Amino acid sequence: MLCSMPLTSTLNPQERLDWLRLIRTENVGPVTFHQLLQRHGSAAAALAALPELARRGGRRNFTIWPREQAERELAAIHKLGAHLIAWGEPDYPPHLAPLDDAPPLITVLGRPELLARRSIAMVGARNASASGQRFAREMAYDLARAGYVVTSGLARGIDAAAHGGALAQGTVAVVGGGADVVYPEENRGLYDEIVADGAVVAESPLGTVPQARHFPRRNRLISGMSLGVVVIEAALKSGSLITARFAAEQGREVFAVPGSPLDPRCRGTNDLIRNGATLVEGADDVLAALAGMGGRGPAAPPARPSAPRMALESPPIQLDEAESAVTGLLGPTPVTVDELLRQCHLSPSIIATVLLELELAGRLDRHPGGLVSLR
């Protein structure tokens, strides 16, 4: 988890531009972004260090995201009437902020103040039954009336029903592409209503057309922004179960609505219950479970690093030896960073430096749950 301290300041225009350039630079994901910020103290200093870090990881030609393209993106966000909110700023979702892979910047179209309220995520089958959609709509309405923002992914089926039920009180749609891209097209009317009365949240740049690889990243935000996730109708291999897994890893509550064992759309939810998810049959069950958490509120937003927190420099020979040891243990199968620490017998800071350099060089992939693998 990232450090947690109250913060009320916002980025100045130059800092916002630097943050945008850093996160848009190739091979810089959220985990690497936060590590760079902690190590160097500012995005500007991290940008200056990137070429040498990538060279040490094995890449000679490394290009930083151009200033002109970042300025064009900022202008497009302003023209759209959207907000670019940085990690640690007051409007950043408070539950999302402490996570290791919290996006440094999110684009919000609509009402950003909704992100500060208590949220419940609702997800489920795209090919949902009529009864499943009615149930989702009614539960979302009841949760919204109880003061919760209902968060979902704007997909057809359960997602659309949940948004529709909560729309009058405010709902948040987290999308896999850009905040200005409607997907699926059949939900355009709903999208317009959410922009007017709720909020659309995106991690990707404006204009990004969602692809399959974007949706797991989106799902971690849906769960990460919420106190818990309610799953309604989900097959055994579905994106909804990915969201439930993220929720469990993030320490969120996982709720599941039981269904007929004869309906393949319910096998995933029934399996969640079998493995410890809370069985719910209505909004009252969810509200009672959340009340049992003792009124635990969102974690405090993290402080933005203002000075380096980790030693960057180690002797080149030591780093070369560490890289050899780490790459020798890595392969295409993801392993945990903790496992590398146990087997390498190196300090966490050296392991983190080697992994950072490998990622910047395009040789390392990071996976949910703190897993890494070689490309």
C-alpha positions, 0 to 999 in steps of 0.5 A, spaced: 500 500 500 502 507 498 503 511 504 496 515 507 496 522 509 491 527 509 493 532 503 489 538 500 493 541 495 493 540 488 498 540 482 500 546 479 500 546 471 507 544 470 507 539 475 500 536 471 504 536 465 510 533 467 505 527 471 501 526 464 508 526 460 511 521 465 504 516 465 503 516 458 511 514 457 512 507 454 512 502 459 511 507 465 505 503 468 502 506 475 506 501 480 512 504 476 510 511 476 509 511 484 516 508 485 519 513 480 515 519 484 518 516 491 525 515 488 526 522 485 521 526 489 518 529 482 515 527 475 520 532 472 526 529 476 523 522 474 523 524 466 530 526 466 532 519 469 528 515 465 533 514 459 539 512 464 534 507 467 532 504 461 539 504 458 541 500 465 535 495 463 538 494 456 534 499 452 538 504 448 533 508 445 528 510 450 523 516 448 519 520 453 512 522 451 513 529 448 511 535 451 506 537 445 502 531 445 501 532 453 499 539 452 494 537 446 491 532 451 490 537 456 487 542 451 482 536 449 480 535 456 479 542 457 475 543 451 470 537 453 469 540 460 472 534 463 477 534 469 484 531 470 484 529 477 491 527 480 493 521 485 493 525 492 488 531 490 482 532 494 477 529 488 481 523 487 477 517 490 479 516 497 478 508 497 482 508 490 488 512 493 492 507 497 492 502 492 499 500 489 497 500 482 492 506 483 492 510 477 496 517 477 491 521 473 484 519 471 479 523 467 472 525 470 467 527 465 460 529 469 460 530 477 467 529 480 464 530 487 461 523 487 467 520 487 468 522 494 462 519 497 461 512 499 461 507 493 458 500 492 460 496 485 455 492 482 457 488 476 454 481 472 453 478 466 452 482 459 447 477 457 443 477 463 436 475 464 430 479 465 429 478 472 437 479 473 436 486 470 430 487 474 433 485 480 440 489 479 436 495 477 432 495 484 438 493 488 441 499 485 435 504 486 435 502 494 443 502 495 442 509 492 437 511 496 441 509 502 446 514 500 451 510 496 454 511 489 453 505 485 459 504 481 459 499 475 462 499 468 457 501 463 457 494 459 450 491 457 446 487 462 447 488 469 452 494 469 447 498 465 441 496 469 445 498 475 447 505 473 439 506 471 437 504 477 441 509 481 441 514 476 437 519 480 441 519 486 448 519 482 452 513 479 459 512 476 461 509 470 468 506 469 470 505 462 475 501 459 477 506 453 477 514 453 472 518 457 469 520 451 468 514 447 461 510 448 462 503 448 457 499 447 454 504 442 447 501 445 448 505 451 449 512 448 443 514 451 445 511 458 452 514 457 449 521 456 445 521 462 450 519 466 455 525 464 449 529 466 447 526 472 453 522 474 460 521 472 464 517 467 471 515 469 477 513 465 484 511 466 486 511 458 487 518 454 481 521 451 479 517 444 482 510 446 477 505 443 477 500 448 480 493 447 479 486 451 486 488 454 483 494 457 477 491 461 481 488 467 485 494 468 478 497 468 475 492 473 481 493 478 478 501 478 471 499 479 473 494 485 478 499 488 473 505 488 468 501 492 467 499 499 464 492 496 462 489 490 456 485 488 456 480 483 449 478 480 449 473 474 456 471 472 459 465 468 465 461 471 469 465 467 467 472 466 470 479 467 465 479 473 469 474 477 475 478 475 472 484 479 471 480 485 478 477 485 480 484 485 476 486 490 478 480 495 485 482 493 484 489 495 480 488 502 473 489 499 467 486 501 465 481 496 457 480 495 454 475 491 446 473 489 445 466 488 441 463 482 439 457 479 444 451 478 441 450 472 443 457 469 450 457 467 450 465 468 449 463 475 455 458 476 460 464 478 456 467 483 454 460 486 461 459 486 463 465 489 458 464 495 461 457 496 468 460 497 466 465 502 463 471 499 457 474 502 450 471 500 445 477 499 438 477 496 437 485 497 440 491 498 438 490 506 443 485 506 449 489 503 447 495 508 447 490 514 454 487 512 457 494 511 454 496 518 457 491 521 464 493 518 463 498 524 462 505 520 469 504 517 470 510 512 475 511 506 482 511 507 486 518 508 489 520 501 496 519 500 501 524 501 505 526 494 512 525 495 516 531 495 523 528 496 526 522 494 524 516 499 528 510 497 536 510 495 536 510 488 544 509 487 547 502 488 554 500 485 553 498 478 557 491 479 552 490 485 546 492 480 549 488 474 549 482 479 542 483 481 539 483 474 543 477 473 540 473 479 533 476 478 532 475 470 535 468 472 529 467 476 524 470 472 520 467 466 514 467 462 510 465 468 508 470 473 511 470 480 510 474 486 516 480 488 516 476 495 518 470 492 524 473 488 526 477 495 526 470 498 530 467 493 535 472 491 537 474 498 537 481 496 535 488 499 527 490 497 530 496 494 535 493 489 530 488 487 525 494 486 530 498 482 532 492 477 524 490 476 523 498 475 529 498 470 527 492 466 520 494 466 522 501 463 526 497 458 520 493 455 523 486 458 518 486 464 510 485 465 507 487 471 500 483 473 495 484 478 496 481 485 504 484 485 506 478 480 511 480 475 514 476 469 519 476 463 516 478 456 
